[in-house]
Every structure is written in structure tokens, then in C-alpha cells.
């Protein structure tokens, strides 16, 4: 057996009354007995199984070797050469274990794509439980009656059209075959992810401003567009280069099938004109916020951007949608 080393993505924790070892890269878990923890600790430095057995004189060499083989089979111990090439997720998250664990645990979830199976799941697992109230109310608290108004009532001192867009915004899953114009496509990209200016951040340096707020004005979210029905744009995969306010084509071809796959098999996605995928450069956030709750800010940023995208699309007569049903590794 070659030199082995500890998998850099291991997390040991107490859960459901047991001590467990979880591989953040594969999601695999094994029971962590005291002997398992002892063996794993030995391989913080690369060594052979024979050398590990010699380091445990209180155990039979045969049993130690067998335990090491089991740990290697489960991926908890890896060839030392592979460990040198592999970046630790926990290290990448600057020791932010909560974020690293959540990020790994929530990836590549399986979704039902067959309508009959989805309907059966809803009937058997969801509607059998009483639904919570639609709204939270405090009936005994003092009441303040608000003046009658509608979100479609446009104030004279406000931006025209915003209230109408808010009222008209809906998630759309049926699309016409007519292509989207390059002008509309550009407006959505630039208006959602584009830079609108700079702020003076003192010792932090210049901070970009955009149409949506971002924690610390760090703007970690990037946009990739899979476009196949935009007039004046060759079908392919594009990255929106915010610094240059331009597109960079990373790949050519009609990517409808790929769009459906990364959207967990939602077939209607392939009938849209294009799909924008948001990813986050989390190191931008961790540069300033090295906290256990830093991961939340990514979802807040994404939510702000998604709403801006939907309102801009609605204001231009386009049908927007958002989805979090993703296949992360494929993306």
C-alpha cells in the first residue's frame, strides 16, 4: 500500500447521539469510534500502513492494517500524492466550518422530474400535514388602519413604472418562440449585474456600486448566460465581464439541453430564450467577513439580484423566472 494521508475535507462532529466523520467532498459519513479517530490522527502526516501499525504498539498489526484499508475504501484516507493536489474546502472557506459544511451538504440534490411522481410526493408527504397560516397576525395588539392605496398608484415623485412592474411581476414558465432582442438582453445583464459607479471605502479601497445592495459592497455574485434564442447573439455560453461591460464567449452551441440539466431536469427552462446562472466568488466576502454567518450574505445578494432581474424583465414585457433547483457540480 502506498503512502496515505488524511483526506483534507473531513469533518468530525457529534450528531444524533453518535460521533461521525463526514467527507465534505463526497457527502459520505462513517461512525467515528475512538479507534477510527486515533487512526485518522496518525495520517495527518503521510505514512504507510506499516508505519502506522508500528506507531500503535498496543494493537495487532493485522487489525490496524484492516482498519486502514477500510478508511481508504471509504475515502477518508487518500494516496498522499492526491492529497497534495486537492484543495481543502475548509481551508478555502478560511476555516469557516459552518459555511463549508452547508455548502457541501446542500449540493447536487436530487429532484423529481416526472409530473406523476411529483404529484404523488405532494399528496403523500406534504398535504397530509396541516398547512401553516398564510399570514402571521396579532389580533389583540392595538390596530393602526393604513390609508387606502394600491401598489399600482404611481407617486408623482417616484420613478415611473416601478409600481406597475411590481404589480405585474409573476413567475413565468410558458414562453413564446420569438427571440429576445440583444437590446433587452443587454438591459437585463447590465441593469442587474453591471456596475453603476464607485464608492470610497477608506482603508478598504474603492467599492463598486450596483442596482442591488451587497454586504459590504463586495458583490461576490457573477453571472453566466446560456443563450440560444437572442437575436444578434451567437448561441453559446457567456460570462458577463462587469469590469469591461462586455460578454466573453466561453463556449459555442445551442445549450438548451445543458440548461435543463443544470436546472435539475425542469424541461420548461429549455423553452426560454436564455438562462442566467449566478455563481459566487466567496473569497470576496471572506476577505472582509470571516464569520460563521458569512454564507447567508450570498443568498441575500442573490435574492436582491434575482428580484432586480425579474422587475427589469417585467418592465420590458418579458417573462422572468427564478429557480434554486440546481445541479451544482454540473454548473
N, C-alpha and C positions, 0 to 999 in steps of 0.2 A: 504494500500500500504506500502511495507517495506521501510527501509531507502534506499535512492537513492544517487548516486554520479555521478560526471561528467565523461563521457567516456574519458579516457586518450589519445585517438587517434584523438581528434577533432582538426580541423584546421579552423580558421575563416579568410576569405580573401575576397577581392574585385575582382569580375570577371564579365565581360560582363555587366558592369553598375549596378551590384547588389552585396549586401553583402551576402556571402554564408557561410554555415557551412558544412564542409566535414568530414566524418568519414573515416580516413585512412585505417581502418581495413576492412570495407565493400565497400568503394567507394561511399556510399550514400551521396547525398547532399540535403540540405534544405535551403530555403530562411531565412536569419538571420535578422529578424526585430529587432528594439530596445528592444521590449518586450522579444523576444527569447534570446537575449544576456543577458538581465537582469536576466532571469530565470536560464540560464546556469551558470552565475556567482555565483548565490546563492549556487549551488551544488558543488562548489569547496571543500566544506566540506559536508560530508554525512548528510542527514537530511530527514525527512518525508515530504510528500506533505503538510500536515497540518502545519508543522513548517515553510515551505517556504511561505505559504499563510499568516501566521502571520507576516512574515518579509516584506510583501508588503502591508501595510495598505491602500494604495491608490487604490487597485484593489479588486474586489469582489472575495471571496474565491472560489466560484464555477468556475469562469473563470480561476483562477490560477491553480486549480486542473486539469481542462480540458487541459490547456496548458502543464502541467507536464506530463499528460497521453500521449499526442501527442509526446512530446520529448522522452519519454520512448519507445513508439511504434516504433519510427524511430531509436532507439538505441543510441540516444545522451545522454540519462541518463540511467544508469545501476544499478542493485542492488549493494549496497555497497560491499557486500562480493565478487562479481565477479570482481569489480574494484581492490580490494586488490590482487587478483590472477593474474590480467592481467598486463603485462609489456607494458609500453608506447613505441610506435615506435619512437616518437620524443625524448624521453629520451634515448632510445637505440642508436639513431644516435647522441648523445651528443648535442642535441639542433640544429643540422644541419637540419633545416626545409626543405630546398630545396631538399636535398638528400632523406629525409624521404618521402616527397610528391611525388617525381619522382618514388621512389622505389615502393610505394603503387599504384600509378596511372598506372604504366606500367606492373602490374602483371596480369597473367591469361587472356590474351587477347584471344578472340575467332578467330579461323581461319577456312576458308572454306576448307573442305577436299574432297568434291565432285568435280571431274575434270570439269564437265559441269558448275557447279556454279562458279568455279574459272575462267573459260574461259569467262563466261558471265560478271562477275565482271570486268575483264580486259578490255573487249570490251566496256562496258557501262560507266566505271568510270576512266579508265586510258588512253587508246589510243585515246579517244576523244579529249584530250588536246595535244597540240604540245609538242613533246619531246625536252628537253633541248639539246644543242650541246654535243657531246661525249667528246670534249676536250675544254679547255679554251686556247685562243690564243691572242697574242698581235702583230698583223701583222705589225704595224707601228714602233715597237720598233727595235733597232739595232739587227741584226741577227748574231749569232755565230754558224758556222757549226761544228758539232761534228764529230770526226773520225769514220769511218765505223767499227762497231763491233757488235757482237751478244751476247746475254746472255749465249749462249752455248759455247762461246770461253773461255776455262778454262785458267786463267793466271797461269804461272809456279810457282808463289809464293803464290798461294791461295789454299784453301782446295779443293782437287779433288772431283768432283761430285756435289758440291753445285749449280753451274750454270746449270748443267743438270737437277737437281731436280727442280730448279726454273722454267726452261722452260717446264718441263713435268707436273708440278703441275696443276691439274684440280679437280673440284668438281665432285665426283663420286656418282651415285645413282643406279647403277646396279652392283650386286655383285655375285660372284660365290659361290657355296655351300661348297667349300673346307674350312676346318677350318684354322684359323690363328695359327701359331706356338706360343708356350709360349715364345720363344726367341724374336720373332718380337713384341709380346705384351709387354714384359718386356722392350724392347728397346724404344718403344713409351712412356710408362709410365715414365721410368727413364729419358729418354732423354728430355722429355717435362717438367715434374713436379719435377724431382729429384734434390737434392742438389749437386752442383759441388764443393763447398768449403765454406769458411767463410771470411768475411771482418771485419777488426777492425773498429768499429763505434764510437770510442771515448766514450763520456758520454752515448751514446745510446746503448753501448754494442756490442756484436757480431752480424753481419748481414749475413744471408745466401746468397750465390750466386747460380744462376741457369743459364740455357742456354738462358733464355729470360729476358729482363730487367723488373724491377718493381719499381714503385715510392717509393723512399726512401729505396729500398732493403727490403721492408716489406713483399712481397709475400703473399697477403691475399687469393689467389685462391687455393682451394682444389679440388682434383679430385676423383670422384666416378665412378667406372666402372660397367656397367651392361653387363656381359659377358655370352654368351650362345654358342659360337662356337669357343672356343680357345682350341687347342689341349694341354692336360695336365693340364687343369684348370676346376674344377667343375663349372657348370653353377650357377650363383648367382650374388649377389650384393656385391661389394668390395669397400673398401676405400684404397687409396694408402697412406700408412704411410711414409711420407717423412723422418721423424726422424729415423725410423728403416729401411728404404729402403725395405719395405715389404708390402704385401697385408694383410688386415684384412677383413675376410668374415663376412658381416653383415646379410646376408640372402641367402638362397639356392633356387634353382629353375630356370627354363627357363623363363627369363623376357622379351621375345620379345614383348608380348602384352603391358607390362608396359612401355617399351621403346617407342613404338608407341604412347601411351597415353601422356607421358610426352613431346614428340615431336609434340604435337598438332595434332595427327592423321596422320602424314606423314608415310604412310604404308611402304615405301621403307626402312625406318630405321630398321624395323624388319628383313630385309633380310641381314643386315650387320652381322659381326661376334661379334661385341660388340659396346657399346655406352659409351663414356666418358662424364660425366656431370660435369661441373665446377660450384662450388659454392664459395662464398667469405665470409671470416670471416672479416667483415668490421671493427670490433673493432681494428684489427691490423693496419689498415690505419688511423682510427680516433685517435689512440694513439699518433700519431705524427702530422697528418694533420687534424685539426679540422676546416676545411674551407668549404664554401658552394660549392666549385668546387671539393671537395674530391671524390665525386662519379664518376667523369669522369675517375679517375685513375683505377677504377675497370674494366671499358670497355677497356682501353688501355692495362692493364695487360692481360685481356682475349684475346684480339686481338693478342698480341705478342705470347702467348702460343698456340693459335689456328694455327698460321702460322708455328710455330716450329713443332707442331704435324703433319701438312699437309706435310711439307718438309721431315720430318723423314719417314713418311709413304710412300711418293712417292719414296724416295731413296731406300726403301726396296721392291719396287714393289707392294705396297698395295694401294688400292683406298680410299682416305680420303674424308670426307665432314665435313662441319660445318653448324650449324643452330642456329638461335636465336628465332625460333618459339617454345616457351616453355610454359608449364603449371606449373607455379611456385609453387602453393600450393601443387600440386601432387608431385613435386620434394621434 
